[in-house]
Amino acid sequence: MKVLLRENVADLGKVGDLVRVSGGYARNFLLPRKLAMEATEQSIAVMAKRRAKQDAEEAVRDAEFVASVERLSGVSITIAERADESGSLYGSVGAAAIARALGEAGHPVEERQVRLEHPLKAVGEHKVVVHVHGQYEASVTVVVSAQEG
């Protein structure tokens, strides 16, 4: 049975796609949940307009994400923490501290966007990934320095 998707359906397609599915899947799942409609010439024309509008909105969002990545890439922030003579921190620098420092530097991000494999525990320069959205990520430099006094 051919149906026209009204919503994005995982492993099946995006809005406006014309897909072939079994009759039972269409009758029992897609149609009752309003995820798809029967494919007629009129419904195909309506969905084509809706798909074009959605693609345009997606392109605008993608451009915003790319701009965010470009703004964040290459940003360098410095965080001062207490450290011993060998450069080991008494504590650690985590995602919350990095997000706070980025916000103070004019690049507001949420803590959950900062991707750390483990907290930073040594003085020095570290590359940290900031997840912007979807596949868009930026790399920022975090310089951890020994606190004076």
N, CA, C and O atoms as a GROMACS GRO file, in nm:
protein
  596
    1MET      N    1   0.085  -0.117   0.000
    1MET     CA    2   0.000   0.000   0.000
    1MET      C    3   0.090   0.124   0.000
    1MET      O    4   0.188   0.129   0.074
    2LYS      N    5   0.056   0.222  -0.081
    2LYS     CA    6   0.132   0.347  -0.086
    2LYS      C    7   0.064   0.449   0.004
    2LYS      O    8  -0.056   0.472  -0.005
    3VAL      N    9   0.147   0.511   0.092
    3VAL     CA   10   0.096   0.616   0.179
    3VAL      C   11   0.190   0.735   0.171
    3VAL      O   12   0.305   0.722   0.130
    4LEU      N   13   0.138   0.849   0.209
    4LEU     CA   14   0.213   0.974   0.210
    4LEU      C   15   0.234   1.012   0.356
    4LEU      O   16   0.138   1.026   0.431
    5LEU      N   17   0.359   1.030   0.396
    5LEU     CA   18   0.390   1.059   0.537
    5LEU      C   19   0.353   1.203   0.572
    5LEU      O   20   0.387   1.297   0.500
    6ARG      N   21   0.283   1.217   0.685
    6ARG     CA   22   0.246   1.350   0.737
    6ARG      C   23   0.347   1.399   0.839
    6ARG      O   24   0.358   1.519   0.863
    7GLU      N   25   0.421   1.306   0.900
    7GLU     CA   26   0.522   1.336   1.001
    7GLU      C   27   0.647   1.257   0.966
    7GLU      O   28   0.642   1.163   0.888
    8ASN      N   29   0.760   1.297   1.026
    8ASN     CA   30   0.882   1.218   1.011
    8ASN      C   31   0.863   1.089   1.090
    8ASN      O   32   0.824   1.092   1.207
    9VAL      N   33   0.892   0.976   1.028
    9VAL     CA   34   0.881   0.846   1.093
    9VAL      C   35   1.018   0.779   1.085
    9VAL      O   36   1.073   0.762   0.976
   10ALA      N   37   1.072   0.743   1.201
   10ALA     CA   38   1.205   0.681   1.206
   10ALA      C   39   1.208   0.555   1.122
   10ALA      O   40   1.113   0.476   1.123
   11ASP      N   41   1.314   0.536   1.049
   11ASP     CA   42   1.338   0.420   0.964
   11ASP      C   43   1.238   0.405   0.850
   11ASP      O   44   1.229   0.299   0.789
   12LEU      N   45   1.161   0.510   0.822
   12LEU     CA   46   1.064   0.502   0.713
   12LEU      C   47   1.078   0.620   0.617
   12LEU      O   48   1.087   0.601   0.496
   13GLY      N   49   1.079   0.743   0.671
   13GLY     CA   50   1.093   0.858   0.583
   13GLY      C   51   1.059   0.988   0.652
   13GLY      O   52   1.029   0.992   0.771
   14LYS      N   53   1.064   1.096   0.572
   14LYS     CA   54   1.035   1.231   0.621
   14LYS      C   55   0.898   1.276   0.570
   14LYS      O   56   0.835   1.209   0.488
   15VAL      N   57   0.856   1.389   0.622
   15VAL     CA   58   0.728   1.447   0.582
   15VAL      C   59   0.723   1.461   0.430
   15VAL      O   60   0.817   1.511   0.368
   16GLY      N   61   0.613   1.416   0.371
   16GLY     CA   62   0.594   1.430   0.227
   16GLY      C   63   0.646   1.316   0.144
   16GLY      O   64   0.623   1.312   0.023
   17ASP      N   65   0.717   1.222   0.206
   17ASP     CA   66   0.769   1.108   0.132
   17ASP      C   67   0.655   1.012   0.096
   17ASP      O   68   0.566   0.987   0.177
   18LEU      N   69   0.659   0.960  -0.024
   18LEU     CA   70   0.565   0.859  -0.068
   18LEU      C   71   0.633   0.724  -0.046
   18LEU      O   72   0.734   0.694  -0.109
   19VAL      N   73   0.577   0.643   0.045
   19VAL     CA   74   0.641   0.516   0.080
   19VAL      C   75   0.544   0.401   0.060
   19VAL      O   76   0.422   0.418   0.066
   20ARG      N   77   0.599   0.285   0.037
   20ARG     CA   78   0.520   0.163   0.022
   20ARG      C   79   0.536   0.084   0.152
   20ARG      O   80   0.647   0.049   0.191
   21VAL      N   81   0.423   0.055   0.217
   21VAL     CA   82   0.422  -0.022   0.342
   21VAL      C   83   0.316  -0.130   0.330
   21VAL      O   84   0.232  -0.128   0.240
   22SER      N   85   0.321  -0.225   0.423
   22SER     CA   86   0.218  -0.330   0.422
   22SER      C   87   0.084  -0.268   0.462
   22SER      O   88   0.080  -0.168   0.534
   23GLY      N   89  -0.023  -0.328   0.416
   23GLY     CA   90  -0.157  -0.277   0.446
   23GLY      C   91  -0.186  -0.275   0.594
   23GLY      O   92  -0.248  -0.181   0.644
   24GLY      N   93  -0.143  -0.377   0.666
   24GLY     CA   94  -0.167  -0.384   0.810
   24GLY      C   95  -0.094  -0.273   0.885
   24GLY      O   96  -0.150  -0.212   0.977
   25TYR      N   97   0.030  -0.248   0.848
   25TYR     CA   98   0.108  -0.142   0.913
   25TYR      C   99   0.042  -0.007   0.891
   25TYR      O  100   0.035   0.076   0.982
   26ALA      N  101  -0.006   0.015   0.770
   26ALA     CA  102  -0.073   0.143   0.739
   26ALA      C  103  -0.204   0.155   0.816
   26ALA      O  104  -0.228   0.256   0.882
   27ARG      N  105  -0.291   0.051   0.810
   27ARG     CA  106  -0.422   0.057   0.875
   27ARG      C  107  -0.414   0.059   1.028
   27ARG      O  108  -0.492   0.128   1.093
   28ASN      N  109  -0.320  -0.016   1.084
   28ASN     CA  110  -0.316  -0.033   1.229
   28ASN      C  111  -0.223   0.063   1.301
   28ASN      O  112  -0.238   0.085   1.422
   29PHE      N  113  -0.127   0.121   1.230
   29PHE     CA  114  -0.032   0.208   1.299
   29PHE      C  115  -0.027   0.349   1.239
   29PHE      O  116  -0.054   0.447   1.309
   30LEU      N  117   0.007   0.360   1.112
   30LEU     CA  118   0.031   0.491   1.052
   30LEU      C  119  -0.095   0.577   1.040
   30LEU      O  120  -0.094   0.693   1.081
   31LEU      N  121  -0.202   0.521   0.986
   31LEU     CA  122  -0.324   0.599   0.964
   31LEU      C  123  -0.393   0.638   1.095
   31LEU      O  124  -0.432   0.755   1.107
   32PRO      N  125  -0.412   0.549   1.193
   32PRO     CA  126  -0.479   0.589   1.318
   32PRO      C  127  -0.403   0.697   1.396
   32PRO      O  128  -0.464   0.780   1.463
   33ARG      N  129  -0.271   0.696   1.386
   33ARG     CA  130  -0.190   0.793   1.459
   33ARG      C  131  -0.167   0.921   1.378
   33ARG      O  132  -0.095   1.010   1.420
   34LYS      N  133  -0.229   0.928   1.262
   34LYS     CA  134  -0.219   1.043   1.173
   34LYS      C  135  -0.074   1.072   1.131
   34LYS      O  136  -0.036   1.187   1.110
   35LEU      N  137   0.006   0.965   1.121
   35LEU     CA  138   0.143   0.978   1.074
   35LEU      C  139   0.150   0.974   0.922
   35LEU      O  140   0.249   1.017   0.863
   36ALA      N  141   0.044   0.922   0.860
   36ALA     CA  142   0.041   0.911   0.714
   36ALA      C  143  -0.102   0.924   0.665
   36ALA      O  144  -0.198   0.916   0.743
   37MET      N  145  -0.115   0.945   0.535
   37MET     CA  146  -0.248   0.950   0.471
   37MET      C  147  -0.238   0.872   0.341
   37MET      O  148  -0.130   0.848   0.288
   38GLU      N  149  -0.354   0.835   0.292
   38GLU     CA  150  -0.354   0.763   0.165
   38GLU      C  151  -0.300   0.854   0.055
   38GLU      O  152  -0.328   0.974   0.054
   39ALA      N  153  -0.226   0.798  -0.035
   39ALA     CA  154  -0.162   0.875  -0.141
   39ALA      C  155  -0.260   0.897  -0.256
   39ALA      O  156  -0.290   0.805  -0.332
   40THR      N  157  -0.309   1.019  -0.266
   40THR     CA  158  -0.392   1.060  -0.379
   40THR      C  159  -0.321   1.176  -0.448
   40THR      O  160  -0.228   1.234  -0.392
   41GLU      N  161  -0.365   1.210  -0.567
   41GLU     CA  162  -0.301   1.322  -0.638
   41GLU      C  163  -0.312   1.451  -0.558
   41GLU      O  164  -0.217   1.529  -0.552
   42GLN      N  165  -0.429   1.473  -0.498
   42GLN     CA  166  -0.450   1.595  -0.420
   42GLN      C  167  -0.362   1.597  -0.295
   42GLN      O  168  -0.300   1.699  -0.265
   43SER      N  169  -0.354   1.485  -0.222
   43SER     CA  170  -0.273   1.482  -0.100
   43SER      C  171  -0.124   1.496  -0.132
   43SER      O  172  -0.049   1.555  -0.054
   44ILE      N  173  -0.081   1.443  -0.247
   44ILE     CA  174   0.059   1.457  -0.288
   44ILE      C  175   0.092   1.604  -0.314
   44ILE      O  176   0.199   1.650  -0.276
   45ALA      N  177   0.000   1.677  -0.378
   45ALA     CA  178   0.022   1.819  -0.406
   45ALA      C  179   0.029   1.900  -0.276
   45ALA      O  180   0.114   1.987  -0.261
   46VAL      N  181  -0.061   1.870  -0.182
   46VAL     CA  182  -0.063   1.941  -0.054
   46VAL      C  183   0.066   1.914   0.023
   46VAL      O  184   0.126   2.006   0.078
   47MET      N  185   0.109   1.789   0.025
   47MET     CA  186   0.231   1.754   0.098
   47MET      C  187   0.356   1.812   0.034
   47MET      O  188   0.453   1.842   0.104
   48ALA      N  189   0.355   1.828  -0.097
   48ALA     CA  190   0.470   1.888  -0.164
   48ALA      C  191   0.491   2.031  -0.116
   48ALA      O  192   0.605   2.073  -0.095
   49LYS      N  193   0.382   2.105  -0.100
   49LYS     CA  194   0.392   2.243  -0.049
   49LYS      C  195   0.442   2.242   0.096
   49LYS      O  196   0.529   2.321   0.133
   50ARG      N  197   0.386   2.152   0.177
   50ARG     CA  198   0.427   2.143   0.318
   50ARG      C  199   0.574   2.103   0.329
   50ARG      O  200   0.647   2.155   0.414
   51ARG      N  201   0.619   2.012   0.244
   51ARG     CA  202   0.758   1.966   0.245
   51ARG      C  203   0.851   2.080   0.206
   51ARG      O  204   0.958   2.096   0.265
   52ALA      N  205   0.812   2.160   0.107
   52ALA     CA  206   0.895   2.273   0.064
   52ALA      C  207   0.911   2.374   0.178
   52ALA      O  208   1.020   2.426   0.201
   53LYS      N  209   0.800   2.401   0.248
   53LYS     CA  210   0.806   2.494   0.361
   53LYS      C  211   0.896   2.439   0.471
   53LYS      O  212   0.976   2.513   0.528
   54GLN      N  213   0.883   2.311   0.501
   54GLN     CA  214   0.964   2.251   0.606
   54GLN      C  215   1.112   2.249   0.567
   54GLN      O  216   1.198   2.274   0.651
   55ASP      N  217   1.143   2.222   0.442
   55ASP     CA  218   1.282   2.223   0.396
   55ASP      C  219   1.343   2.362   0.408
   55ASP      O  220   1.460   2.375   0.444
   56ALA      N  221   1.264   2.466   0.378
   56ALA     CA  222   1.314   2.603   0.391
   56ALA      C  223   1.343   2.636   0.537
   56ALA      O  224   1.445   2.697   0.568
   57GLU      N  225   1.252   2.596   0.628
   57GLU     CA  226   1.274   2.620   0.771
   57GLU      C  227   1.396   2.544   0.821
   57GLU      O  228   1.472   2.596   0.902
   58GLU      N  229   1.415   2.422   0.772
   58GLU     CA  230   1.530   2.341   0.811
   58GLU      C  231   1.660   2.406   0.764
   58GLU      O  232   1.760   2.403   0.835
   59ALA      N  233   1.659   2.464   0.645
   59ALA     CA  234   1.778   2.530   0.592
   59ALA      C  235   1.815   2.651   0.678
   59ALA      O  236   1.933   2.676   0.701
   60VAL      N  237   1.715   2.725   0.723
   60VAL     CA  238   1.741   2.841   0.810
   60VAL      C  239   1.800   2.795   0.942
   60VAL      O  240   1.897   2.853   0.991
   61ARG      N  241   1.742   2.689   1.001
   61ARG     CA  242   1.794   2.636   1.129
   61ARG      C  243   1.937   2.586   1.113
   61ARG      O  244   2.022   2.611   1.198
   62ASP      N  245   1.963   2.515   1.003
   62ASP     CA  246   2.099   2.465   0.979
   62ASP      C  247   2.198   2.579   0.966
   62ASP      O  248   2.311   2.570   1.016
   63ALA      N  249   2.158   2.688   0.900
   63ALA     CA  250   2.247   2.804   0.888
   63ALA      C  251   2.276   2.864   1.025
   63ALA      O  252   2.389   2.907   1.051
   64GLU      N  253   2.175   2.867   1.113
   64GLU     CA  254   2.196   2.918   1.249
   64GLU      C  255   2.293   2.829   1.326
   64GLU      O  256   2.378   2.879   1.399
   65PHE      N  257   2.282   2.697   1.310
   65PHE     CA  258   2.371   2.605   1.379
   65PHE      C  259   2.514   2.620   1.328
   65PHE      O  260   2.609   2.617   1.407
   66VAL      N  261   2.530   2.636   1.196
   66VAL     CA  262   2.663   2.654   1.140
   66VAL      C  263   2.724   2.785   1.192
   66VAL      O  264   2.843   2.789   1.222
   67ALA      N  265   2.644   2.890   1.201
   67ALA     CA  266   2.693   3.018   1.254
   67ALA      C  267   2.736   3.002   1.400
   67ALA      O  268   2.837   3.059   1.441
   68SER      N  269   2.660   2.926   1.478
   68SER     CA  270   2.696   2.902   1.618
   68SER      C  271   2.827   2.827   1.629
   68SER      O  272   2.911   2.857   1.714
   69VAL      N  273   2.846   2.728   1.543
   69VAL     CA  274   2.971   2.651   1.542
   69VAL      C  275   3.088   2.742   1.507
   69VAL      O  276   3.194   2.733   1.568
   70GLU      N  277   3.069   2.828   1.408
   70GLU     CA  278   3.177   2.919   1.368
   70GLU      C  279   3.212   3.017   1.479
   70GLU      O  280   3.328   3.050   1.499
   71ARG      N  281   3.108   3.065   1.552
   71ARG     CA  282   3.135   3.157   1.663
   71ARG      C  283   3.211   3.088   1.775
   71ARG      O  284   3.301   3.147   1.835
   72LEU      N  285   3.176   2.963   1.803
   72LEU     CA  286   3.240   2.891   1.914
   72LEU      C  287   3.377   2.834   1.878
   72LEU      O  288   3.465   2.827   1.964
   73SER      N  289   3.396   2.794   1.754
   73SER     CA  290   3.524   2.734   1.714
   73SER      C  291   3.636   2.834   1.734
   73SER      O  292   3.627   2.949   1.692
   74GLY      N  293   3.739   2.788   1.796
   74GLY     CA  294   3.854   2.874   1.818
   74GLY      C  295   3.845   2.961   1.942
   74GLY      O  296   3.941   3.032   1.972
   75VAL      N  297   3.733   2.957   2.015
   75VAL     CA  298   3.721   3.036   2.137
   75VAL      C  299   3.814   2.975   2.242
   75VAL      O  300   3.825   2.853   2.255
   76SER      N  301   3.880   3.061   2.315
   76SER     CA  302   3.970   3.017   2.421
   76SER      C  303   3.927   3.082   2.551
   76SER      O  304   3.911   3.204   2.557
   77ILE      N  305   3.908   3.003   2.655
   77ILE     CA  306   3.873   3.056   2.787
   77ILE      C  307   3.976   3.010   2.888
   77ILE      O  308   4.039   2.905   2.870
   78THR      N  309   3.994   3.088   2.993
   78THR     CA  310   4.089   3.054   3.098
   78THR      C  311   4.014   3.037   3.228
   78THR      O  312   3.930   3.118   3.265
   79ILE      N  313   4.047   2.929   3.297
   79ILE     CA  314   3.988   2.900   3.427
   79ILE      C  315   4.101   2.880   3.525
   79ILE      O  316   4.190   2.798   3.503
   80ALA      N  317   4.099   2.956   3.635
   80ALA     CA  318   4.203   2.945   3.737
   80ALA      C  319   4.152   2.859   3.852
   80ALA      O  320   4.044   2.882   3.907
   81GLU      N  321   4.231   2.759   3.887
   81GLU     CA  322   4.197   2.668   3.997
   81GLU      C  323   4.321   2.647   4.084
   81GLU      O  324   4.433   2.669   4.040
   82ARG      N  325   4.299   2.604   4.207
   82ARG     CA  326   4.411   2.573   4.297
   82ARG      C  327   4.484   2.449   4.248
   82ARG      O  328   4.421   2.350   4.212
   83ALA      N  329   4.616   2.457   4.248
   83ALA     CA  330   4.697   2.345   4.198
   83ALA      C  331   4.825   2.333   4.281
   83ALA      O  332   4.869   2.430   4.343
   84ASP      N  333   4.884   2.215   4.280
   84ASP     CA  334   5.012   2.196   4.349
   84ASP      C  335   5.126   2.232   4.255
   84ASP      O  336   5.103   2.277   4.143
   85GLU      N  337   5.249   2.213   4.301
   85GLU     CA  338   5.366   2.253   4.222
   85GLU      C  339   5.381   2.173   4.093
   85GLU      O  340   5.437   2.224   3.996
   86SER      N  341   5.332   2.050   4.090
   86SER     CA  342   5.348   1.967   3.972
   86SER      C  343   5.241   1.994   3.865
   86SER      O  344   5.246   1.937   3.756
   87GLY      N  345   5.144   2.080   3.896
   87GLY     CA  346   5.041   2.116   3.800
   87GLY      C  347   4.913   2.035   3.813
   87GLY      O  348   4.822   2.050   3.731
   88SER      N  349   4.905   1.952   3.914
   88SER     CA  350   4.781   1.876   3.937
   88SER      C  351   4.684   1.961   4.017
   88SER      O  352   4.723   2.024   4.116
   89LEU      N  353   4.561   1.963   3.976
   89LEU     CA  354   4.460   2.042   4.046
   89LEU      C  355   4.417   1.969   4.173
   89LEU      O  356   4.414   1.846   4.178
   90TYR      N  357   4.384   2.047   4.276
   90TYR     CA  358   4.331   1.988   4.398
   90TYR      C  359   4.188   1.939   4.375
   90TYR      O  360   4.144   1.842   4.437
   91GLY      N  361   4.119   2.005   4.288
   91GLY     CA  362   3.984   1.963   4.249
   91GLY      C  363   3.985   1.925   4.103
   91GLY      O  364   4.078   1.858   4.056
   92SER      N  365   3.884   1.966   4.031
   92SER     CA  366   3.880   1.942   3.888
   92SER      C  367   3.792   2.048   3.822
   92SER      O  368   3.714   2.116   3.888
   93VAL      N  369   3.807   2.060   3.694
   93VAL     CA  370   3.724   2.152   3.615
   93VAL      C  371   3.626   2.065   3.537
   93VAL      O  372   3.666   1.983   3.455
   94GLY      N  373   3.497   2.084   3.563
   94GLY     CA  374   3.394   2.004   3.498
   94GLY      C  375   3.316   2.083   3.395
   94GLY      O  376   3.349   2.198   3.364
   95ALA      N  377   3.215   2.020   3.342
   95ALA     CA  378   3.133   2.079   3.237
   95ALA      C  379   3.062   2.206   3.285
   95ALA      O  380   3.048   2.302   3.209
   96ALA      N  381   3.018   2.208   3.412
   96ALA     CA  382   2.948   2.326   3.465
   96ALA      C  383   3.039   2.448   3.467
   96ALA      O  384   2.997   2.557   3.429
   97ALA      N  385   3.163   2.430   3.509
   97ALA     CA  386   3.258   2.542   3.514
   97ALA      C  387   3.290   2.592   3.374
   97ALA      O  388   3.304   2.712   3.352
   98ILE      N  389   3.303   2.501   3.280
   98ILE     CA  390   3.333   2.539   3.142
   98ILE      C  391   3.215   2.614   3.082
   98ILE      O  392   3.234   2.716   3.015
   99ALA      N  393   3.094   2.566   3.104
   99ALA     CA  394   2.974   2.633   3.053
   99ALA      C  395   2.961   2.773   3.114
   99ALA      O  396   2.926   2.868   3.045
  100ARG      N  397   2.989   2.785   3.243
  100ARG     CA  398   2.982   2.915   3.310
  100ARG      C  399   3.086   3.012   3.251
  100ARG      O  400   3.055   3.128   3.226
  101ALA      N  401   3.208   2.964   3.230
  101ALA     CA  402   3.313   3.049   3.174
  101ALA      C  403   3.281   3.090   3.030
  101ALA      O  404   3.307   3.204   2.990
  102LEU      N  405   3.225   2.999   2.952
  102LEU     CA  406   3.186   3.034   2.816
  102LEU      C  407   3.075   3.139   2.817
  102LEU      O  408   3.076   3.231   2.736
  103GLY      N  409   2.980   3.126   2.910
  103GLY     CA  410   2.872   3.225   2.924
  103GLY      C  411   2.927   3.362   2.960
  103GLY      O  412   2.882   3.463   2.907
  104GLU      N  413   3.025   3.365   3.050
  104GLU     CA  414   3.086   3.493   3.090
  104GLU      C  415   3.164   3.554   2.974
  104GLU      O  416   3.179   3.676   2.967
  105ALA      N  417   3.214   3.470   2.884
  105ALA     CA  418   3.289   3.519   2.768
  105ALA      C  419   3.197   3.560   2.653
  105ALA      O  420   3.245   3.600   2.547
  106GLY      N  421   3.065   3.550   2.674
  106GLY     CA  422   2.970   3.593   2.572
  106GLY      C  423   2.924   3.481   2.479
  106GLY      O  424   2.869   3.508   2.372
  107HIS      N  425   2.947   3.357   2.519
  107HIS     CA  426   2.904   3.242   2.440
  107HIS      C  427   2.820   3.150   2.528
  107HIS      O  428   2.869   3.046   2.573
  108PRO      N  429   2.694   3.186   2.553
  108PRO     CA  430   2.614   3.106   2.645
  108PRO      C  431   2.584   2.966   2.590
  108PRO      O  432   2.532   2.951   2.480
  109VAL      N  433   2.620   2.866   2.670
  109VAL     CA  434   2.589   2.726   2.639
  109VAL      C  435   2.540   2.661   2.767
  109VAL      O  436   2.565   2.709   2.877
  110GLU      N  437   2.469   2.552   2.750
  110GLU     CA  438   2.421   2.478   2.866
  110GLU      C  439   2.525   2.374   2.905
  110GLU      O  440   2.604   2.329   2.823
  111GLU      N  441   2.523   2.337   3.031
  111GLU     CA  442   2.620   2.240   3.082
  111GLU      C  443   2.614   2.109   3.003
  111GLU      O  444   2.718   2.048   2.976
  112ARG      N  445   2.494   2.064   2.966
  112ARG     CA  446   2.480   1.937   2.896
  112ARG      C  447   2.537   1.941   2.755
  112ARG      O  448   2.556   1.836   2.694
  113GLN      N  449   2.564   2.059   2.702
  113GLN     CA  450   2.623   2.070   2.569
  113GLN      C  451   2.774   2.049   2.570
  113GLN      O  452   2.833   2.020   2.466
  114VAL      N  453   2.836   2.064   2.687
  114VAL     CA  454   2.981   2.049   2.699
  114VAL      C  455   3.012   1.900   2.710
  114VAL      O  456   2.966   1.832   2.802
  115ARG      N  457   3.090   1.850   2.616
  115ARG     CA  458   3.122   1.706   2.612
  115ARG      C  459   3.262   1.682   2.669
  115ARG      O  460   3.362   1.713   2.606
  116LEU      N  461   3.265   1.626   2.788
  116LEU     CA  462   3.392   1.591   2.853
  116LEU      C  463   3.395   1.441   2.876
  116LEU      O  464   3.299   1.384   2.928
  117GLU      N  465   3.505   1.377   2.839
  117GLU     CA  466   3.520   1.235   2.870
  117GLU      C  467   3.543   1.217   3.019
  117GLU      O  468   3.494   1.123   3.081
  118HIS      N  469   3.618   1.310   3.076
  118HIS     CA  470   3.646   1.310   3.219
  118HIS      C  471   3.680   1.454   3.259
  118HIS      O  472   3.725   1.532   3.176
  119PRO      N  473   3.659   1.489   3.387
  119PRO     CA  474   3.691   1.625   3.430
  119PRO      C  475   3.839   1.656   3.410
  119PRO      O  476   3.924   1.567   3.416
  120LEU      N  477   3.870   1.782   3.386
  120LEU     CA  478   4.007   1.826   3.367
  120LEU      C  479   4.074   1.836   3.504
  120LEU      O  480   4.025   1.906   3.592
  121LYS      N  481   4.187   1.767   3.522
  121LYS     CA  482   4.252   1.763   3.653
  121LYS      C  483   4.396   1.811   3.651
  121LYS      O  484   4.470   1.790   3.747
  122ALA      N  485   4.437   1.876   3.542
  122ALA     CA  486   4.574   1.923   3.532
  122ALA      C  487   4.578   2.062   3.470
  122ALA      O  488   4.491   2.099   3.391
  123VAL      N  489   4.680   2.138   3.509
  123VAL     CA  490   4.703   2.270   3.452
  123VAL      C  491   4.747   2.250   3.308
  123VAL      O  492   4.822   2.157   3.278
  124GLY      N  493   4.701   2.337   3.220
  124GLY     CA  494   4.742   2.327   3.080
  124GLY      C  495   4.629   2.364   2.986
  124GLY      O  496   4.525   2.415   3.027
  125GLU      N  497   4.653   2.337   2.858
  125GLU     CA  498   4.557   2.369   2.754
  125GLU      C  499   4.485   2.240   2.712
  125GLU      O  500   4.548   2.139   2.683
  126HIS      N  501   4.352   2.247   2.709
  126HIS     CA  502   4.271   2.129   2.677
  126HIS      C  503   4.171   2.165   2.569
  126HIS      O  504   4.112   2.273   2.572
  127LYS      N  505   4.150   2.074   2.473
  127LYS     CA  506   4.045   2.091   2.372
  127LYS      C  507   3.919   2.025   2.424
  127LYS      O  508   3.922   1.910   2.468
  128VAL      N  509   3.808   2.099   2.419
  128VAL     CA  510   3.680   2.048   2.467
  128VAL      C  511   3.576   2.065   2.356
  128VAL      O  512   3.573   2.168   2.289
  129VAL      N  513   3.494   1.964   2.338
  129VAL     CA  514   3.390   1.966   2.235
  129VAL      C  515   3.261   2.021   2.296
  129VAL      O  516   3.219   1.979   2.404
  130VAL      N  517   3.198   2.115   2.224
  130VAL     CA  518   3.069   2.170   2.264
  130VAL      C  519   2.969   2.126   2.157
  130VAL      O  520   2.983   2.160   2.039
  131HIS      N  521   2.868   2.051   2.200
  131HIS     CA  522   2.765   2.000   2.109
  131HIS      C  523   2.662   2.111   2.088
  131HIS      O  524   2.595   2.153   2.182
  132VAL      N  525   2.650   2.159   1.964
  132VAL     CA  526   2.556   2.267   1.934
  132VAL      C  527   2.417   2.210   1.909
  132VAL      O  528   2.321   2.248   1.975
  133HIS      N  529   2.406   2.117   1.812
  133HIS     CA  530   2.278   2.053   1.782
  133HIS      C  531   2.302   1.945   1.678
  133HIS      O  532   2.382   1.964   1.586
  134GLY      N  533   2.236   1.832   1.691
  134GLY     CA  534   2.248   1.726   1.592
  134GLY      C  535   2.392   1.688   1.568
  134GLY      O  536   2.463   1.648   1.661
  135GLN      N  537   2.437   1.699   1.444
  135GLN     CA  538   2.576   1.664   1.412
  135GLN      C  539   2.670   1.784   1.423
  135GLN      O  540   2.789   1.771   1.393
  136TYR      N  541   2.620   1.898   1.466
  136TYR     CA  542   2.702   2.019   1.473
  136TYR      C  543   2.773   2.029   1.608
  136TYR      O  544   2.709   2.034   1.713
  137GLU      N  545   2.907   2.032   1.603
  137GLU     CA  546   2.988   2.043   1.723
  137GLU      C  547   3.100   2.143   1.698
  137GLU      O  548   3.148   2.159   1.586
  138ALA      N  549   3.141   2.210   1.806
  138ALA     CA  550   3.251   2.306   1.798
  138ALA      C  551   3.358   2.266   1.898
  138ALA      O  552   3.328   2.206   2.001
  139SER      N  553   3.481   2.298   1.867
  139SER     CA  554   3.592   2.269   1.957
  139SER      C  555   3.641   2.399   2.019
  139SER      O  556   3.676   2.493   1.947
  140VAL      N  557   3.643   2.406   2.151
  140VAL     CA  558   3.692   2.524   2.222
  140VAL      C  559   3.816   2.486   2.301
  140VAL      O  560   3.835   2.369   2.337
  141THR      N  561   3.899   2.585   2.328
  141THR     CA  562   4.020   2.563   2.405
  141THR      C  563   3.997   2.612   2.548
  141THR      O  564   3.956   2.726   2.570
  142VAL      N  565   4.024   2.524   2.644
  142VAL     CA  566   4.011   2.560   2.785
  142VAL      C  567   4.153   2.559   2.842
  142VAL      O  568   4.220   2.456   2.845
  143VAL      N  569   4.196   2.675   2.888
  143VAL     CA  570   4.326   2.687   2.951
  143VAL      C  571   4.305   2.686   3.102
  143VAL      O  572   4.244   2.777   3.157
  144VAL      N  573   4.357   2.583   3.166
  144VAL     CA  574   4.346   2.572   3.311
  144VAL      C  575   4.479   2.623   3.368
  144VAL      O  576   4.586   2.572   3.333
  145SER      N  577   4.471   2.724   3.455
  145SER     CA  578   4.591   2.782   3.513
  145SER      C  579   4.587   2.767   3.664
  145SER      O  580   4.481   2.751   3.724
  146ALA      N  581   4.706   2.774   3.725
  146ALA     CA  582   4.716   2.766   3.871
  146ALA      C  583   4.671   2.899   3.930
  146ALA      O  584   4.710   3.005   3.883
  147GLN      N  585   4.588   2.891   4.031
  147GLN     CA  586   4.535   3.011   4.096
  147GLN      C  587   4.646   3.078   4.179
  147GLN      O  588   4.720   3.011   4.251
  148GLU      N  589   4.655   3.209   4.168
  148GLU     CA  590   4.755   3.284   4.243
  148GLU      C  591   4.712   3.295   4.389
  148GLU      O  592   4.595   3.312   4.420
  149GLY      N  593   4.808   3.283   4.476
  149GLY     CA  594   4.784   3.305   4.619
  149GLY      C  595   4.727   3.189   4.682
  149GLY      O  596   4.700   3.190   4.802
   0.00000   0.00000   0.00000
